[in-house]
């Protein structure tokens, strides 16, 4: 069995055969959604989460194997490959270990040690290392040679020292031990760069910050690295305090590795200097760079995971459904942009009104909106949550109150990324003659109707539900977020006759070109009558059809199964079920009582196993079922529109906008999201905030603190908390003070300001400094 398959199987806790089957499907070009949904018999029902992990690990381990082969070939070419070295290289299970083993054989620039070796000083280095009773000065005198660049005894001894230093520093076993020791014992130390106090005020919690490397959380690590990148902080690893006259613990480890100890022999002092220089000059910087790099990678993974989780929840937020919608993109001086879309999202009308200062055309604005709502029978009013959103919300409220016959419902909608979409090439193609500012109102209206269909048009990292998205690996971030979007779109499925090219491009097996071909074919030939008709689309071959068909819906077509998640390849199975039960396929669909009485095992054969039959019976029960929850909205409290309207103890309703490792941010309608620290999410201990809340949840919160100068709001989801009182007990994230400073603001989503962690355990202070995401207009 391939070692890669075996290793992945162990990590996933599944059988190697399952991994082998999944890898074969991936290599054939199958997508994760397709494999998870339609190849359960082949993979033993691996789900999409397992398959995504498998896909990521497969990529890493294959890169590891490629590098292993290149290293073996390089060392063999040098004539230095021994059986023992081959064994060690083949056993290396990480890229770091592999590079440690390769270090002595890697092509490198000419070093001081190599120059000394070329001058013949290797003999001296070996002699002093092998017999510390020899006198270094006496032995070195024999090697003085000005023509070779070693004109005196000191120069000769320095040359021998560099030879041993390089030898010690390239010992893979030593590197492994030191790296493990530092991981367990090193302290991550951040310090203020002198003279940067004012410029780096947002990083004030790290001006003199120490914490164990092994437990540094991702948000603090990323904040520290950002401070370093901005020239405000210096960052180093420390291992205890070195007492005068004692060896650094890492120097002791180097000595132990090579059997060196000060026993008062003639060369012991010189050898101790070699060890000291090996640590301070060769190894400390190298290992510090490696370990800080590992911390960065670990922090990146955690931050990307948090982002992906929030994005998943946002994309699968409840849709308001196909209802005529009025979109309002609030603004002050530049006015409120208005767009009306029909039930399918088609743009019907636009306008710009100026209800707020400086024009204050309140009554005129109400008249315009009322006319638009009546003309297009508007049922929903979507209000963007940026600048002037609460003022515009009040306008919509008065509109509904004054015109009850409209029967419209107003909903506050996150406008994160709307401006990005407005200025995009996609928006320009969709609305070539429409002003950029009005495109945002269209996007706001549509994302209320169907968040998934609209948000796929925006680059995932611009949607604003992550931390530090500009600091983490952009390649890994894009790969992770694209996978989330793909999984979400395919979990819901799309109507092939109404879906945009942007939405179709996310379907399993399709890409931007094929999606555009489908739209163009649809525009030229009319709606697709069946799934099978998709095969007429240019460049859409059998393999692509296989991957995509199950996720594409043809509503009200000739075959009722085309509107379901039943794959065309299993239509014969459904026909057999209908024939065996004496029923028509149409009569089977939705007959829950009858379908639940059927035994799936009765319909299995060599081609269709139990998982597929079970899935088909569930799908026939509720064809094309939407996994998204029922649509609900939060009711923001009247009169609470800005920070100054908040008072400690106030209980409000809000919407979770972002979940992080340290808590959750909540939009309570004051333009600055408040933070519910992990310790205030529940009466029970909370290890992971995601266990309690997710983006899009509607929650009730109590205001614990309002810090107007810093635009911060501290919240609690425990109604028994009293502002100002210390909270004891295992609340998650340590005990805390409810009135502890809490960052806030929609910048927590977009991360446009530096995030800062708690200055003390459990406190809610300075996790996000200078949070700003109020849209400038």
Secondary structure, 3 states (H helix, E strand, C coil): CCHHHHHHHHHHCCCHHHHHHHHHHHHCCCCHHHHHHHCHHHHCCCCHHHHHHHHHHHHHHHHHHHHHHHHHHHHHHCCCCCHHHHHHHHHCCCHHHHHHHHHHHCCCCCCHHHHHHHCCCHHHHHHHHHCCCCCHHHHHHCCCEHHHCECCHHHHHHHHHHHHHHHHHCCHHHHHHHHHHHHHHCEEEEEECCCCCCCCHHHHHHCEEEEEHHHCCHHHHHHHHHHHHCCCEEEEEECCCCCCCCCCHHHHHHHHHCCCCCCCCCCHHHHHHHHHHHHHHHHHHHHHHHHHHHHHHHHHHHHHHHHHHHHHHHHCCCCCCCCCEEEEECCCCCCEEEEEECCCCCEEEEEEECCCCCCCCHHHHHHHHHHHHHHHCCCEEEEECCCCHHHHHHHHHHHHHHCHHHCCEEEEECCCCHHHHHCCHHHHHHCCCCCHHHHHHHHHHHHHHCHHHHHCCCCHHHCCCCCCCCCCCHHHHHHHHHHHHHHHHHHHCEECCCCCHHHHCCCCCCCHHHHHHHHHHHHHHCCCCCCHHHHHCCCCCHHHHHHHHHHEECCCCCCHHHHCCCCHHHHHHHHHHHHHHCCCHHHHCCCHHHHHHCCHHHHCCCCCCHHHHHHHHHHHHCCCCCCCCCCCCCCCCCCCCCHHHCCCCCEEEEEEEEEECCEEEEECCCCCCEEEEHHHCCCCCCCCHHHCCCCCCEEEEEEEEEECCCCEEEEECCCCCCCCCEECCCCCCCCEECCCCCCCCCHHHHCCCCECCCCCCCCCCCCECCCCCCCCC
